[in-house]
Amino acid sequence: MEEIYSFEEIADYINKRNLAVSPEYVVSYWTKKKWITKKGTPVKTLAAVVDVANSIFLTKKRREKGEPTSNLKSLRKMKREKEKLEYTKFTTYNNQLQDDRWIAFRNFVLTARGKRCEKCGSDKHIKIHHPYYIKGRAAWEYNCLDVIVLCSCCHEKEHHI
């Protein structure tokens, strides 16, 4: 079977969508396949022709870089990690302390460690203190043992205020 779409049509479609694949790659890919899909039917749309070839092209590029290609869990994990880094990079610490995840972590720590200052024993104005921070980690992404339960007075002393 011969090409259903001209080289120019394919190139125009790629340019409009700003895709990574080249028109030469698309034509070469489908020529080898004789313009037939895996189901054994001829390719029907320009979008299918280009998008399938683009997907194959990007998968090959990922393999060359050693990135996951077909494991959706790995791809989703990479996306979550990137989003998490962007979140912590652009979110102030005070905003993190308003987040539901921080509130849940704080409540968990207070339940597990008790609602008393670990320095003086006070149960007034209790805070959760991070003795150290890890770059890129949100306030709630610590182990319960990585934080200390302190009253406001002891917390200020820890921060030398």
Backbone as a ProteinNet text record, in pm:
[ID]
protein_1_A
[PRIMARY]
MEEIYSFEEIADYINKRNLAVSPEYVVSYWTKKKWITKKGTPVKTLAAVVDVANSIFLTKKRREKGEPTSNLKSLRKMKREKEKLEYTKFTTYNNQLQDDRWIAFRNFVLTARGKRCEKCGSDKHIKIHHPYYIKGRAAWEYNCLDVIVLCSCCHEKEHHI
[TERTIARY]
85.6	0	89.1	49.2	129.7	83.7	163.1	132.5	-9.1	-79	-212.3	-204.1	-98	-78.8	54.5	58.4	182.6	282.1	405.9	513.2	483.3	432.7	402	289.7	186.3	76	127	211.3	267.5	354.8	441.1	529.3	447.6	341.8	256.7	190.1	139.6	74.6	174.4	295.4	399.9	434.3	450.5	484.9	375	249.5	137.5	129.1	162.2	152.7	285.8	389.9	522.5	570.8	563.4	602.4	751.6	804.8	948.4	988	895.8	925	944.4	1022	1041.8	948	914.1	828.9	895.4	1028	1100.4	1079.7	1086.2	1067.4	926.5	827.3	687.4	668.7	715.7	700.4	775.7	897.4	977.2	907.4	857.7	789.8	669.7	583.7	461.7	488.4	592.3	626.8	666.3	745.2	783.7	660.8	563.3	439.6	338.6	374.4	285.9	155.4	163.9	50.8	-66.7	-31.6	-131.9	-112	-220.9	-214	-189.9	-169.6	-151.1	-275.2	-389.5	-514.7	-532.9	-440.6	-448.3	-532	-567.3	-647.6	-561	-594.1	-517.1	-533.8	-428.6	-436.9	-535.2	-620.9	-727.8	-705.4	-642.9	-633.6	-488.6	-470.7	-338.7	-291.3	-382.9	-348	-292.1	-356.4	-308.8	-171.1	-153.2	-25.3	87.8	70.1	177.1	189.2	77.7	83.4	143.6	110	168.2	318.8	360.9	504.2	576.2	512.9	572.5	589.5	489.4	496.4	611.7	625.1	733.8	868.4	877.2	999.8	1040	943.9	973.2	1011.6	948.5	983.7	1128.7	1170.4	1310.2	1404.7	1368	1451.8	1463	1351.2	1353.7	1445.8	1437.3	1524.5	1671.3	1703.4	1841.9	1891.5	1801	1838.3	1830.2	1780.4	1766.3	1643.8	1548.6	1425.4	1323.8	1228.7	1125.3	1040.3	996.7	920.3	778.1	760.3	626	568.7	648	599.1	527.6	395.6	317.1	341.7	363.7	389.3	515.3	619.3	744.6	724.9	651.1	626	544.8	443.4	361.8	445.2	532.5	618.2	710.3	769.3	856.1	778.5	654.7	572.2	540.8	505.4	476.1	598.4	715.4	837.7	867.9	846.4	869.3	771.4	643.6	542.8	574.3	621.1	655.2	769.6	871.4	983.9	938.5	851.1	799.7	716.1	636.3	552.1	639.2	738.7	821.9	911.5	945.9	1032.1	958.7	829.5	754.6	653.1	650.9	554.8	628.1	581	646.4	619.9	705.7	690.6	557.8	520.5	393.2	274.7	280.7	173.1	170.3	288.2	292.4	222.8	235.5	175.3	23	-33.7	-179.5	-232	-142.3	-177.9	-238	-339.2	-404.2	-305.8	-205.7	-107.3	-22.4	10.1	84.7	-2.2	-126.7	-217.3	-232.3	-245.6	-256.6	-127.4	-12.3	116.1	132.2	98.6	109.7	23.2	-101.1	-190.6	-136.4	-78.6	-18.6	96.5	184.4	298.9	249.7	150.7	98.8	33.7	-29.3	-88.8	20.2	119.7	226.1	322.6	356.7	460.4	402.4	275.3	213.6	200.5	109.1	80.6	146.7	268.3	346.3	483.5	535.7	669.4	770.3	855.9	954.7	1073.1	1079.8	1187.9	1141.4	1025.9	984	856.3	785.1	664.3	536.4	543.9	425.8	329.5	200	100.8	33.1	94.8	41	115.7	41.7	98.9	200.8	155.7	243.7	275.9	401.6	453.1	525	539.5	622.5	748.3	863.8	991.5	1069.5	1119.3	1208.8	1352.4	1428.7	1567.1	1654.4	1618.3	1693.2	1594.9	1634	1550.7	1627.4	1553.4	1611.9	1559.5	1651.2	1614.5	1513.6	1408.3	1308.1	1201.1	1210.8	1113	1013.5	886	781.3	778.9	716.8	715.4	659.3	566.3	502.5	572.5	677.8	744.3	862.7	844.4	946.6	890.8	980.4	943.1	901.9	814.1	768.4	886.3	991.6	1108.4	1204.2	1179.2	1265	1224.4	1114.1	1064.5	1053.1	1039.9	1030.3	904.8	834.2	717.9	769.2	742.5	789.5	678.2	686.6	597	655.3	578.7	625.3	756	765.5	884.3	1008.8	1001	1115.3	1144.2	1039.6	1058.2	1137.9	1103.4	1177.4	1322.9	1346.3	1484	1562	1496.8	1563	1605.3	1523.9	1553.6	1634.3	1673.6	1752.3	1682.6	1551.8	1472.7	1463.9
-119.1	0	123.9	223.1	344.8	444.7	550.7	653.9	707.2	723.8	782.3	933.4	978.6	1121.8	1162.9	1282.5	1330.8	1370.3	1375.6	1417.2	1556.3	1643.9	1781.1	1785.4	1702.3	1697.6	1650.9	1550.1	1497.2	1603.3	1667.9	1772.4	1886.9	1926.8	2035	1997.1	1874.2	1825.9	1826.1	1778.4	1773.5	1914.2	2006	2144	2211.8	2190.5	2252.5	2202.6	2074.5	2016	2018.9	2069.3	2081.1	1947.3	1842.8	1709	1685.6	1585.8	1556.5	1477.3	1402.6	1313.1	1392.3	1336.2	1401.8	1339.6	1413.5	1357.2	1235	1238.3	1124.7	998.3	1013.4	898.7	841.9	930.5	887	807.7	862.8	795.5	662.7	662.5	539.7	432.8	473.2	380.3	315.2	396.9	343.9	271.7	309.5	238.2	94.5	78.5	-56.5	-137.9	-72.1	-139.2	-151	-98.9	-97	-23.6	73.8	159.1	78.8	-31.2	-119.7	-117.8	-108.8	-108	-248.9	-260.8	-392.3	-479.1	-417.3	-491.6	-540	-501.1	-545.6	-457.3	-340.3	-248.1	-130.3	-69.8	47	164	242.9	361.1	457.8	517.7	599.7	749.6	792.9	937.8	984.5	1108.3	1169.7	1170.1	1195.6	1195.8	1059.9	952.6	818.4	792.6	830.9	809.9	876.7	1003	1078.9	1043.7	1035.3	1012.2	876.7	773.2	641.1	645	701.4	709.8	796	904.2	990.2	913.9	835.8	756.3	655.9	586.4	489.7	562.5	676.2	756.2	797.3	848.5	892.7	775.7	660.6	541.1	502	506.3	475	573.8	700.6	803	777.9	741	711.6	593.7	490.1	372.9	413	498.3	543.9	617.6	689.5	765	679.3	556.1	469.2	499.2	572.1	604.7	493.1	478.1	375.9	406.3	301.6	323	271	153.4	96.9	75	92.1	70.6	196.7	193.7	312	355.5	257.8	294.1	378.2	340.1	416.2	555.3	563.7	694.3	782.8	724.1	801.1	845.1	755	787.8	904.2	899.9	1009	1140.2	1134.5	1254.7	1308.7	1217.9	1261.2	1324.6	1264	1318.6	1456.8	1472.7	1603.2	1706	1666.8	1758.1	1793.8	1693.3	1716.8	1816.8	1799.8	1893.1	2033.4	2043	2173.8	2234.2	2148.9	2197.2	2254.2	2176.1	2222.2	2337.8	2343.2	2449.6	2583.9	2581.4	2705.1	2732.7	2650.8	2669.2	2711.1	2815.8	2861	2761.1	2763.8	2673.2	2699.5	2827	2859.5	2801.7	2802.6	2741.9	2590.9	2529.6	2385.2	2351.1	2438.4	2412.2	2424.9	2475.7	2482.5	2361.8	2283.2	2169.5	2056.3	1990	1878.3	1767.3	1746.9	1641.1	1674.6	1803	1843.1	1824.4	1867.2	1855	1708.6	1619.6	1476.2	1424	1465.5	1421.6	1472.6	1599.7	1659.3	1582.2	1553.5	1478.4	1338.8	1275.4	1143.1	1149.5	1249.3	1264.2	1286.4	1373.4	1401.6	1278.4	1196.6	1072.9	973.1	960.3	862.2	904.8	1032	1079	1144.3	1177.4	1243.8	1393	1452.9	1595.9	1678.8	1640.7	1712.8	1745.5	1860	1901.6	1796.3	1754.4	1651.7	1708.4	1840.4	1903.4	1934.7	2003.6	2049.9	1983.7	1911	1841.4	1923.3	2048	2133.7	2078.4	2104.1	2063	2184.8	2301.4	2426.2	2464.3	2512	2565	2468.4	2348.5	2242.4	2263.3	2245	2258.8	2130.2	2110.9	2001.9	2067.2	2024.9	2084.3	1987.3	2039.4	1963.5	2001.9	1914.5	1949	1971.9	1910.4	1929.2	1917.9	1974.3	1968.5	1899.3	1833.1	1768.9	1843.2	1890.9	1970.7	1895.5	1965.4	1907.9	1827.2	1814.1	1735.3	1829.3	1797.3	1878.9	1853.3	1943.4	1937.5	1805.8	1744.5	1621.5	1495.2	1507.9	1391.4	1343.8	1344	1297.7	1181.2	1106.5	998.4	1060.7	995.6	1043	1064.8	985.4	996.8	1108	1168.6	1276.7	1413.6	1419.7	1546.7	1537.9	1654.3	1660.3	1739.1	1693.8	1765.7	1864.4	1993.2	2098.4	2198.7	2264.7	2377.2	2499.6	2607.7	2728.9	2780.9	2781.2	2834.4	2752.9	2621.5	2535.4	2539.4	2553.8	2562.2	2688	2799.9	2924.1	2910.1	2840.9	2818	2735.5	2635.3	2551.9	2635.7	2736.6	2824.1	2946.8	2951.2	3063	3197.3	3198.2	3322.1	3393.7
0	0	0	-70.9	-77.1	28.7	44.4	143.8	125.5	239.3	230.8	247.8	313.7	336.8	277.8	223.8	163.3	272.6	234.9	324.3	380.5	294.7	336	440.1	421	517.7	654.2	651.6	776.2	843.5	764.9	819.2	878.8	810.6	858.5	991.5	1000.3	1122.5	1239.2	1213.5	1316.9	1364.3	1271.2	1307.1	1387.6	1348.9	1420.5	1564.6	1585.6	1719.9	1793.9	1727.4	1788.8	1846.3	1764.4	1807.9	1787.9	1857.8	1852.8	1728.4	1674.4	1562.2	1432.2	1340.7	1210.3	1107.4	1002	896.9	831.8	818.5	759.4	842.8	975.8	1064.5	1048.7	1043.9	1030.4	901.4	791	661.3	662.1	714	719.9	804.7	922.4	1012.9	944.4	883.8	824	691.5	621.9	498.3	532.4	639.9	684.4	723.8	780.6	824	710.1	594.5	477.5	507.5	596	633.2	689.8	759.2	820	972.1	1047.6	1194.2	1246.7	1377.9	1440.5	1425	1408.8	1391.2	1248.3	1161.7	1022.8	932.5	981	899.4	855.3	743.7	698.6	796.5	809.7	896.2	833	918.1	861.3	874.5	982.5	1003.9	1011.1	977.9	986.8	1132.4	1223.8	1366.4	1408.1	1366	1400.4	1341.1	1216.9	1148.2	1226.1	1259.2	1323.9	1472.2	1543.8	1688	1724	1648.3	1674.3	1650.8	1539.4	1509.4	1613.4	1657.5	1760	1891.2	1927.5	2049.9	2044.2	1930.7	1912.4	1919.4	1854.9	1852.5	1994.8	2072.9	2209.3	2299.4	2278.1	2355	2329.3	2204.3	2171	2237.5	2237.3	2300.8	2451	2515.3	2659.1	2687.8	2604.9	2622.6	2613.3	2517	2500	2624.2	2691.2	2811.3	2937.6	2924.1	3040.2	3124.4	3068.3	3139.9	3119.8	3212.7	3194.6	3071.3	3002.7	2880.2	2889.7	2943.3	2940.7	3079.7	3182.3	3316.9	3364.9	3360.2	3396.4	3540	3630.3	3769.3	3780.8	3707.1	3710.9	3653.6	3543.7	3482.9	3576.3	3640	3734	3854.2	3901.3	4014.5	3979.5	3859.5	3815.9	3811	3762	3752.4	3892.4	3986.5	4123.3	4188.6	4167.6	4225.9	4169.9	4040	3978.1	4034.5	4046.4	4100.9	4245.5	4322	4461.8	4472.3	4388.7	4390.2	4353.1	4252.6	4213.3	4325.3	4393.8	4503.2	4614.6	4658.9	4769.6	4727.3	4600.1	4549.6	4547.9	4517.2	4499.2	4610.1	4713.8	4821	4947.3	5009.8	5132.6	5244.1	5343.8	5457.2	5528.1	5543.1	5608.8	5532.1	5398.6	5319.4	5338.9	5351.9	5376.1	5507.8	5606.8	5737.7	5735.6	5626.7	5610.3	5532.7	5477.1	5392.3	5476.2	5421.8	5491.9	5526.2	5441	5467.5	5589.7	5607.3	5726.9	5851	5843.5	5958.1	5998.2	5899.5	5928.6	5991.9	5938.1	5993.7	6137	6158.5	6292.3	6392.3	6353.7	6442.3	6470.7	6368.9	6386.9	6487.7	6471.9	6563.1	6705.5	6722.1	6856.2	6918.1	6836.6	6886.8	6924.6	6839	6861.6	6972	6977.7	7070.5	7196.1	7193.1	7307.7	7284.6	7358.8	7341.2	7450.7	7486.4	7587.1	7530.9	7573.5	7532.1	7578.4	7488.5	7520.6	7599.3	7613.9	7692.2	7834.5	7846.6	7979.6	8030.8	7944.9	7988	7979.1	7935.5	7925.4	7819.7	7841.9	7742.2	7678.3	7693.3	7637.6	7510	7409.8	7284.6	7222.7	7194.4	7143.8	6995.7	6961.7	6824	6784.6	6654.7	6602.4	6546.5	6595.6	6554.6	6466.2	6353.3	6265.1	6302.8	6367.3	6401.3	6277.8	6167.1	6042.1	5926.1	5812.6	5692.8	5581.2	5495.3	5378.3	5256	5173.2	5055.7	4968.3	4929.3	4840.5	4911.6	5042.5	5117.5	5184.7	5172.4	5234.3	5385.3	5459.5	5605.8	5659.6	5589.7	5636.3	5586.6	5511.3	5452.8	5536.6	5665.7	5758.8	5839	5899.9	5989.3	6122.9	6192.4	6323.2	6418.7	6402.9	6490.5	6447.8	6331.9	6281.7	6335.2	6408.2	6461	6613	6677.3	6823.2	6860.4	6964.1	7015.8	7120.7	7098.4	7189	7217	7332.4	7359.8	7289.1	7280.9	7211.6	7270.4	7402.1	7469.4	7432.1	7442.5	7408.3	7258.1	7178.1	7032.9	6998.1	7061.6	7038	7082.3	7194.6	7241	7138.9	7079.2	6977.8	6857.9	6826.2	6712.3	6755	6881.6	6936	6915.5	6939	6922.5	7056.3
[MASK]
+++++++++++++++++++++++++++++++++++++++++++++++++++++++++++++++++++++++++++++++++++++++++++++++++++++++++++++++++++++++++++++++++++++++++++++++++++++++++++++++++

